[in-house]
Amino acid sequence: MRTIRAAVARHPMLADAVLAAALAALLARVTAELGTVPTWGWVWLAALHLPLVWRRRWPAAVFWIVVVIAFTAVSLGAAGPALLIVPTVAGYTVARHRPRRELWPLVVPVVAFVAGWVGNGGPLSDALALVAGFAVAVLLGTNIQTRLAYLAEFEERARALERERIAREMHDIVAHSLAVIVTLADGAVAMTPADPGRGVHLMRTTSTTARQALTDIRRLIGTLRLSEADDQPPVPQPGLHDLEELVGQVRGAGLDLTLTRTGTPGCWGPGAELAIYRIVQEALTNTIKHAGPHARAEVRLRCAETAADVEIVDDGGDRPAAASPGAGHGLTGMIERAAPYGGRVEAGPAPGRGWRVHACLSFGESAG
């Protein structure tokens, strides 16, 4: 079905030509069985359907051309369902593709037909049936236009949210990776004269971190491209199972870091796990940037069926006692990560010396 819609979207005039031909064939057969076709009837029948080929390109013009042909045929003695059905299809097209202000002129030929029909002794019930059918077609076209416009707006909002999500992911990856890379590079510069082997090791770790950052960025760019395609599997995002790798990467930058887990996670979903991962990543990035590579830090993750409590504490390291990381975008990003899960984030001086980030998240049955 989706393939058919895509083909129609690419070749609308061809699709309308097929519709016009099929409708003409059907109505010609019905008209022939009713015996209402005059000797010249096949000419006007073809002329009546031909404008439908351009119905989506020029909806209003096609409607009026069809109406003029129909009225001319009636005045010459022609009859048949095509005289009613084809103008109704054209009216539906105007309602479906044009602004609502262009619908009012469509009332004129309907009123003229009803007046002429009743004035010539035609049954009022038939005229009312025509009006009802035409009204239903116009309402259907208007309703479909409104619904599709709503869906288009919804899809655009979804794409905007996806782009915003990817931009935030990109920020977290770049900020964290650059902080680690700068720390490793500074360590290599300081270490190489006294211990060349250690300096080489730090530079290799720098290279590995940079390559991993490039891989993550390419993955996110690929996610952005795949979001425009159909039926593509979602790209896996970091979660709780990636915390050990994150901790190892930060340790490679020289930070004395421990990870403590307690409790058993519930079925939180990938979104919740990603939020926890990014909160830990952002907090550790701030520790590396502000406390330096000689700091000691601890990540404590406490899990329950419907909640998670994560705490990142450092001892201050090289940070001056009066200094703090400040609010900045990092804390804002952590708050935004926790907000969808009814969470709160606190950041401030730790007891004694150092810095503490504490996040509490609550999950329902279908978090993420």
LOZARO-257750 format. One line per field, with one value per residue (C-alpha): y negated, z negated, x; residue number from 1; residue in one letter. Coordinates in nm, 2 decimals, decimal comma. Each point is the difference from the previous one (the first is absolute). Example, Ala and Ser with C-alpha at 12.3 -4.5 7.8 and 13.67 -1.06 7.14 Angstrom:
<atoms>
c2	c(0,45 / -0,34) $
c3	c(-0,78 / 0,07) $
c1	c(1,23 / 0,14) $
seq	c(1 / 2) $
type	c(a / s) $
</atoms>
This chain:
<atoms>
c2	c(0,00 / -0,23 / 0,08 / -0,10 / -0,33 / -0,08 / 0,08 / -0,22 / -0,28 / 0,02 / 0,02 / -0,18 / -0,08 / 0,36 / 0,12 / -0,25 / 0,12 / 0,36 / -0,12 / -0,19 / 0,29 / 0,25 / -0,23 / -0,07 / 0,37 / 0,08 / -0,28 / 0,06 / 0,35 / -0,10 / -0,28 / 0,25 / 0,24 / -0,28 / -0,08 / -0,38 / -0,06 / -0,20 / 0,04 / -0,26 / 0,12 / 0,17 / -0,33 / -0,20 / 0,30 / 0,00 / -0,38 / 0,01 / 0,23 / -0,13 / -0,31 / 0,24 / 0,07 / -0,34 / -0,01 / -0,02 / -0,26 / -0,24 / 0,12 / -0,31 / -0,04 / 0,37 / -0,03 / -0,28 / 0,16 / 0,32 / -0,20 / -0,19 / 0,32 / 0,17 / -0,29 / -0,02 / 0,37 / -0,02 / -0,29 / 0,21 / 0,29 / 0,22 / 0,19 / 0,26 / 0,04 / -0,15 / -0,35 / 0,02 / 0,22 / -0,18 / -0,35 / 0,16 / 0,14 / -0,34 / -0,17 / 0,25 / -0,08 / -0,38 / 0,07 / 0,24 / -0,22 / -0,36 / -0,25 / 0,00 / -0,35 / 0,15 / 0,23 / -0,26 / -0,05 / 0,37 / -0,07 / -0,20 / 0,29 / 0,22 / -0,26 / -0,06 / 0,37 / 0,05 / -0,31 / 0,12 / 0,36 / -0,10 / -0,27 / 0,26 / 0,23 / 0,23 / 0,17 / -0,20 / 0,32 / 0,06 / -0,36 / 0,04 / 0,32 / -0,17 / -0,28 / 0,25 / 0,20 / -0,31 / -0,13 / 0,33 / 0,00 / -0,36 / 0,08 / 0,31 / -0,20 / -0,27 / 0,26 / 0,18 / -0,32 / -0,10 / 0,35 / 0,01 / -0,35 / 0,11 / 0,31 / -0,21 / -0,24 / 0,29 / 0,17 / -0,33 / -0,04 / 0,36 / -0,07 / -0,32 / 0,19 / 0,26 / -0,26 / -0,16 / 0,33 / 0,08 / -0,35 / 0,06 / 0,34 / -0,16 / -0,27 / 0,26 / 0,22 / -0,29 / -0,17 / 0,32 / 0,12 / -0,33 / -0,03 / 0,34 / -0,06 / -0,33 / 0,16 / 0,29 / -0,23 / -0,22 / 0,31 / 0,13 / -0,33 / 0,00 / 0,37 / 0,05 / -0,16 / 0,21 / 0,32 / 0,02 / 0,34 / -0,15 / -0,30 / 0,23 / 0,20 / -0,33 / -0,10 / 0,33 / -0,03 / -0,35 / 0,15 / 0,27 / -0,25 / -0,23 / 0,30 / 0,10 / -0,35 / 0,00 / 0,33 / -0,13 / -0,31 / 0,20 / 0,22 / -0,30 / -0,15 / 0,34 / -0,01 / -0,34 / 0,13 / 0,32 / -0,20 / -0,12 / 0,36 / 0,25 / 0,33 / -0,05 / 0,16 / -0,24 / -0,05 / 0,12 / -0,27 / 0,02 / 0,15 / 0,14 / 0,27 / -0,26 / -0,17 / 0,23 / -0,11 / -0,37 / 0,04 / 0,18 / -0,29 / -0,26 / 0,20 / 0,00 / -0,38 / 0,04 / -0,04 / 0,23 / 0,12 / 0,27 / 0,12 / 0,15 / 0,17 / 0,12 / 0,14 / 0,14 / -0,21 / 0,04 / -0,01 / -0,36 / -0,01 / -0,14 / -0,36 / 0,01 / 0,18 / -0,25 / -0,28 / 0,15 / 0,06 / -0,36 / -0,14 / 0,20 / -0,09 / -0,37 / 0,00 / 0,18 / -0,24 / -0,29 / 0,18 / 0,04 / -0,36 / -0,17 / 0,24 / 0,12 / 0,35 / 0,03 / 0,00 / 0,30 / 0,07 / 0,25 / 0,09 / 0,16 / 0,15 / 0,13 / 0,19 / 0,10 / 0,14 / -0,35 / -0,24 / -0,08 / -0,21 / -0,10 / -0,20 / -0,13 / -0,14 / -0,12 / -0,12 / -0,33 / 0,10 / -0,30 / -0,22 / -0,30 / 0,04 / -0,31 / 0,10 / 0,20 / 0,13 / -0,25 / 0,07 / -0,04 / 0,22 / 0,32 / -0,02 / -0,11 / 0,30 / 0,24 / -0,16 / 0,04 / 0,36 / 0,08 / -0,21 / 0,25 / 0,26 / -0,21 / -0,05 / -0,27 / -0,09 / -0,17 / -0,13 / -0,18 / 0,02 / 0,34 / 0,03 / -0,11 / -0,07 / 0,09 / 0,01 / 0,21 / 0,07 / 0,19 / 0,12 / 0,18 / 0,15 / 0,17 / 0,24 / 0,14 / 0,33 / -0,12 / -0,25 / -0,10) $
c3	c(0,00 / -0,09 / 0,34 / 0,18 / -0,18 / 0,08 / 0,37 / 0,00 / -0,17 / 0,27 / 0,30 / -0,10 / 0,36 / 0,10 / -0,29 / 0,08 / 0,36 / -0,11 / -0,23 / 0,28 / 0,24 / -0,25 / -0,10 / 0,36 / 0,08 / -0,30 / 0,06 / 0,37 / -0,06 / -0,25 / 0,23 / 0,29 / -0,21 / -0,09 / 0,37 / -0,06 / 0,24 / 0,31 / 0,33 / -0,10 / -0,37 / 0,01 / 0,10 / -0,30 / -0,23 / 0,10 / -0,02 / -0,35 / -0,13 / 0,17 / -0,23 / -0,29 / 0,12 / -0,13 / -0,31 / -0,25 / 0,19 / 0,06 / -0,22 / 0,03 / 0,37 / 0,06 / -0,21 / 0,20 / 0,33 / -0,10 / -0,12 / 0,33 / 0,20 / -0,22 / 0,03 / 0,38 / 0,03 / -0,21 / 0,21 / 0,32 / -0,15 / -0,14 / -0,32 / -0,22 / -0,33 / 0,13 / 0,01 / -0,38 / -0,10 / 0,19 / -0,13 / -0,35 / 0,04 / 0,12 / -0,29 / -0,24 / 0,16 / -0,06 / -0,37 / -0,04 / 0,16 / -0,02 / -0,28 / -0,15 / 0,13 / 0,35 / -0,09 / -0,01 / 0,38 / 0,03 / -0,14 / 0,31 / 0,25 / -0,26 / -0,07 / 0,37 / 0,07 / -0,28 / 0,12 / 0,36 / -0,10 / -0,22 / 0,25 / 0,27 / -0,21 / -0,13 / -0,33 / -0,30 / -0,16 / 0,28 / -0,03 / -0,37 / 0,05 / 0,24 / -0,25 / -0,28 / 0,21 / 0,10 / -0,36 / -0,12 / 0,26 / -0,09 / -0,37 / 0,06 / 0,20 / -0,27 / -0,27 / 0,18 / 0,06 / -0,37 / -0,11 / 0,23 / -0,10 / -0,36 / 0,07 / 0,20 / -0,29 / -0,24 / 0,21 / 0,03 / -0,38 / -0,04 / 0,24 / -0,19 / -0,33 / 0,16 / 0,13 / -0,34 / -0,17 / 0,24 / -0,05 / -0,38 / 0,04 / 0,23 / -0,27 / -0,27 / 0,21 / 0,12 / -0,34 / -0,18 / 0,26 / 0,03 / -0,38 / -0,01 / 0,30 / -0,14 / -0,33 / 0,16 / 0,23 / -0,29 / -0,20 / 0,29 / 0,04 / -0,37 / -0,02 / 0,31 / -0,11 / -0,32 / 0,13 / 0,38 / -0,02 / -0,21 / 0,23 / 0,30 / -0,18 / -0,08 / 0,37 / 0,11 / -0,24 / 0,14 / 0,35 / -0,11 / -0,17 / 0,30 / 0,23 / -0,23 / 0,01 / 0,38 / 0,01 / -0,23 / 0,20 / 0,33 / -0,17 / -0,10 / 0,35 / 0,14 / -0,24 / 0,14 / 0,35 / -0,08 / -0,17 / 0,35 / 0,13 / -0,07 / -0,18 / -0,13 / -0,34 / -0,28 / -0,07 / -0,35 / -0,26 / -0,30 / -0,32 / -0,33 / 0,16 / 0,14 / -0,33 / -0,06 / 0,34 / -0,09 / -0,33 / 0,16 / 0,25 / -0,27 / -0,20 / 0,30 / -0,03 / -0,34 / -0,22 / -0,30 / 0,05 / -0,16 / 0,10 / -0,26 / 0,09 / -0,23 / 0,06 / 0,31 / 0,29 / 0,11 / 0,35 / 0,04 / 0,38 / 0,21 / -0,04 / -0,38 / 0,02 / 0,25 / -0,24 / -0,29 / 0,23 / 0,12 / -0,35 / -0,12 / 0,32 / -0,05 / -0,36 / 0,06 / 0,28 / -0,24 / -0,25 / 0,26 / 0,12 / -0,34 / -0,25 / 0,23 / 0,06 / -0,36 / -0,15 / -0,15 / 0,08 / -0,07 / 0,19 / -0,21 / 0,18 / -0,21 / 0,19 / -0,08 / 0,20 / 0,07 / -0,10 / 0,03 / -0,21 / 0,14 / -0,18 / 0,13 / -0,26 / 0,04 / -0,26 / 0,18 / 0,14 / 0,14 / -0,02 / -0,23 / -0,32 / 0,08 / 0,37 / 0,13 / 0,35 / 0,01 / 0,14 / 0,37 / 0,27 / -0,16 / -0,30 / 0,23 / 0,22 / -0,30 / -0,12 / 0,34 / 0,01 / -0,33 / 0,05 / 0,22 / -0,28 / -0,28 / -0,11 / -0,18 / 0,02 / -0,27 / 0,04 / -0,26 / -0,23 / -0,16 / -0,38 / -0,09 / 0,35 / 0,35 / 0,22 / -0,01 / 0,26 / -0,11 / 0,23 / -0,10 / 0,28 / -0,03 / 0,26 / 0,07 / 0,16 / 0,35 / -0,06 / 0,31) $
c1	c(0,00 / 0,28 / 0,17 / -0,32 / -0,02 / 0,36 / -0,06 / -0,31 / 0,19 / 0,28 / -0,24 / -0,33 / -0,10 / 0,04 / -0,20 / -0,28 / 0,00 / -0,05 / -0,28 / -0,17 / 0,03 / -0,14 / -0,28 / -0,09 / -0,01 / -0,22 / -0,24 / -0,02 / -0,11 / -0,26 / -0,13 / -0,02 / -0,20 / -0,24 / -0,04 / 0,05 / 0,28 / -0,09 / 0,19 / 0,25 / 0,01 / 0,34 / 0,16 / -0,13 / 0,06 / 0,37 / 0,02 / -0,16 / 0,27 / 0,30 / 0,06 / 0,03 / 0,36 / 0,10 / -0,23 / 0,28 / 0,20 / -0,29 / -0,28 / -0,23 / 0,05 / -0,08 / -0,31 / -0,14 / 0,09 / -0,18 / -0,30 / -0,03 / 0,03 / -0,27 / -0,24 / 0,05 / -0,06 / -0,32 / -0,13 / 0,06 / -0,21 / 0,27 / -0,05 / 0,18 / 0,18 / 0,32 / -0,16 / -0,02 / 0,29 / 0,28 / -0,08 / -0,02 / 0,35 / 0,13 / -0,17 / 0,17 / 0,33 / -0,04 / -0,09 / 0,30 / 0,27 / -0,11 / -0,07 / -0,34 / -0,08 / -0,01 / -0,28 / -0,28 / -0,01 / -0,08 / -0,34 / -0,11 / -0,03 / -0,16 / -0,27 / -0,04 / -0,05 / -0,25 / -0,20 / 0,00 / -0,08 / -0,30 / -0,11 / -0,02 / -0,22 / 0,28 / -0,05 / 0,12 / 0,13 / 0,24 / 0,13 / 0,04 / 0,19 / 0,24 / 0,06 / 0,06 / 0,24 / 0,19 / 0,01 / 0,14 / 0,27 / 0,10 / 0,00 / 0,21 / 0,25 / 0,02 / 0,04 / 0,28 / 0,18 / -0,02 / 0,11 / 0,30 / 0,10 / -0,01 / 0,20 / 0,26 / 0,03 / 0,04 / 0,26 / 0,19 / 0,00 / 0,12 / 0,29 / 0,08 / 0,01 / 0,22 / 0,24 / 0,00 / 0,07 / 0,29 / 0,14 / 0,00 / 0,16 / 0,26 / 0,07 / 0,04 / 0,24 / 0,21 / 0,02 / 0,10 / 0,24 / 0,18 / 0,04 / 0,15 / 0,23 / 0,13 / 0,07 / 0,18 / 0,20 / 0,11 / 0,09 / 0,21 / 0,18 / 0,09 / 0,08 / 0,21 / 0,33 / 0,01 / -0,17 / -0,02 / -0,17 / -0,28 / -0,02 / -0,05 / -0,26 / -0,20 / 0,02 / -0,13 / -0,28 / -0,07 / -0,01 / -0,24 / -0,23 / 0,00 / -0,08 / -0,28 / -0,14 / 0,01 / -0,18 / -0,27 / -0,04 / -0,03 / -0,26 / -0,21 / 0,03 / -0,11 / -0,29 / -0,10 / 0,01 / -0,19 / -0,27 / -0,10 / -0,03 / -0,28 / 0,02 / 0,35 / 0,09 / 0,09 / 0,37 / 0,09 / 0,07 / 0,23 / -0,16 / 0,09 / 0,21 / 0,23 / 0,08 / 0,30 / 0,15 / -0,06 / 0,17 / 0,29 / 0,04 / 0,00 / 0,25 / 0,22 / 0,01 / 0,16 / -0,30 / -0,02 / -0,35 / -0,22 / -0,34 / -0,23 / -0,33 / -0,27 / -0,35 / -0,15 / -0,13 / -0,36 / -0,13 / 0,07 / 0,05 / 0,29 / -0,10 / 0,03 / 0,33 / 0,13 / -0,10 / 0,20 / 0,30 / 0,01 / -0,04 / 0,30 / 0,19 / -0,07 / 0,09 / 0,33 / 0,08 / -0,04 / 0,23 / 0,27 / -0,03 / -0,02 / 0,17 / 0,28 / 0,14 / 0,13 / -0,34 / -0,17 / -0,37 / -0,27 / -0,31 / -0,27 / -0,30 / -0,29 / -0,27 / -0,35 / -0,29 / -0,15 / 0,27 / 0,37 / 0,23 / 0,33 / 0,27 / 0,33 / 0,24 / 0,36 / 0,25 / 0,08 / 0,33 / 0,18 / -0,31 / 0,05 / -0,21 / -0,21 / -0,06 / -0,30 / -0,09 / -0,29 / -0,34 / 0,07 / -0,15 / 0,12 / -0,23 / -0,28 / 0,05 / -0,01 / -0,32 / -0,15 / 0,11 / -0,17 / -0,32 / -0,19 / 0,03 / -0,12 / 0,35 / 0,19 / 0,37 / 0,20 / 0,36 / 0,21 / 0,30 / 0,05 / 0,04 / 0,35 / 0,15 / -0,08 / -0,32 / -0,31 / -0,26 / -0,31 / -0,28 / -0,32 / -0,22 / -0,34 / -0,13 / -0,34 / -0,07 / 0,11 / 0,28 / 0,20) $
seq	c(1 / 2 / 3 / 4 / 5 / 6 / 7 / 8 / 9 / 10 / 11 / 12 / 13 / 14 / 15 / 16 / 17 / 18 / 19 / 20 / 21 / 22 / 23 / 24 / 25 / 26 / 27 / 28 / 29 / 30 / 31 / 32 / 33 / 34 / 35 / 36 / 37 / 38 / 39 / 40 / 41 / 42 / 43 / 44 / 45 / 46 / 47 / 48 / 49 / 50 / 51 / 52 / 53 / 54 / 55 / 56 / 57 / 58 / 59 / 60 / 61 / 62 / 63 / 64 / 65 / 66 / 67 / 68 / 69 / 70 / 71 / 72 / 73 / 74 / 75 / 76 / 77 / 78 / 79 / 80 / 81 / 82 / 83 / 84 / 85 / 86 / 87 / 88 / 89 / 90 / 91 / 92 / 93 / 94 / 95 / 96 / 97 / 98 / 99 / 100 / 101 / 102 / 103 / 104 / 105 / 106 / 107 / 108 / 109 / 110 / 111 / 112 / 113 / 114 / 115 / 116 / 117 / 118 / 119 / 120 / 121 / 122 / 123 / 124 / 125 / 126 / 127 / 128 / 129 / 130 / 131 / 132 / 133 / 134 / 135 / 136 / 137 / 138 / 139 / 140 / 141 / 142 / 143 / 144 / 145 / 146 / 147 / 148 / 149 / 150 / 151 / 152 / 153 / 154 / 155 / 156 / 157 / 158 / 159 / 160 / 161 / 162 / 163 / 164 / 165 / 166 / 167 / 168 / 169 / 170 / 171 / 172 / 173 / 174 / 175 / 176 / 177 / 178 / 179 / 180 / 181 / 182 / 183 / 184 / 185 / 186 / 187 / 188 / 189 / 190 / 191 / 192 / 193 / 194 / 195 / 196 / 197 / 198 / 199 / 200 / 201 / 202 / 203 / 204 / 205 / 206 / 207 / 208 / 209 / 210 / 211 / 212 / 213 / 214 / 215 / 216 / 217 / 218 / 219 / 220 / 221 / 222 / 223 / 224 / 225 / 226 / 227 / 228 / 229 / 230 / 231 / 232 / 233 / 234 / 235 / 236 / 237 / 238 / 239 / 240 / 241 / 242 / 243 / 244 / 245 / 246 / 247 / 248 / 249 / 250 / 251 / 252 / 253 / 254 / 255 / 256 / 257 / 258 / 259 / 260 / 261 / 262 / 263 / 264 / 265 / 266 / 267 / 268 / 269 / 270 / 271 / 272 / 273 / 274 / 275 / 276 / 277 / 278 / 279 / 280 / 281 / 282 / 283 / 284 / 285 / 286 / 287 / 288 / 289 / 290 / 291 / 292 / 293 / 294 / 295 / 296 / 297 / 298 / 299 / 300 / 301 / 302 / 303 / 304 / 305 / 306 / 307 / 308 / 309 / 310 / 311 / 312 / 313 / 314 / 315 / 316 / 317 / 318 / 319 / 320 / 321 / 322 / 323 / 324 / 325 / 326 / 327 / 328 / 329 / 330 / 331 / 332 / 333 / 334 / 335 / 336 / 337 / 338 / 339 / 340 / 341 / 342 / 343 / 344 / 345 / 346 / 347 / 348 / 349 / 350 / 351 / 352 / 353 / 354 / 355 / 356 / 357 / 358 / 359 / 360 / 361 / 362 / 363 / 364 / 365 / 366 / 367 / 368) $
type	c(m / r / t / i / r / a / a / v / a / r / h / p / m / l / a / d / a / v / l / a / a / a / l / a / a / l / l / a / r / v / t / a / e / l / g / t / v / p / t / w / g / w / v / w / l / a / a / l / h / l / p / l / v / w / r / r / r / w / p / a / a / v / f / w / i / v / v / v / i / a / f / t / a / v / s / l / g / a / a / g / p / a / l / l / i / v / p / t / v / a / g / y / t / v / a / r / h / r / p / r / r / e / l / w / p / l / v / v / p / v / v / a / f / v / a / g / w / v / g / n / g / g / p / l / s / d / a / l / a / l / v / a / g / f / a / v / a / v / l / l / g / t / n / i / q / t / r / l / a / y / l / a / e / f / e / e / r / a / r / a / l / e / r / e / r / i / a / r / e / m / h / d / i / v / a / h / s / l / a / v / i / v / t / l / a / d / g / a / v / a / m / t / p / a / d / p / g / r / g / v / h / l / m / r / t / t / s / t / t / a / r / q / a / l / t / d / i / r / r / l / i / g / t / l / r / l / s / e / a / d / d / q / p / p / v / p / q / p / g / l / h / d / l / e / e / l / v / g / q / v / r / g / a / g / l / d / l / t / l / t / r / t / g / t / p / g / c / w / g / p / g / a / e / l / a / i / y / r / i / v / q / e / a / l / t / n / t / i / k / h / a / g / p / h / a / r / a / e / v / r / l / r / c / a / e / t / a / a / d / v / e / i / v / d / d / g / g / d / r / p / a / a / a / s / p / g / a / g / h / g / l / t / g / m / i / e / r / a / a / p / y / g / g / r / v / e / a / g / p / a / p / g / r / g / w / r / v / h / a / c / l / s / f / g / e / s / a / g) $
</atoms>
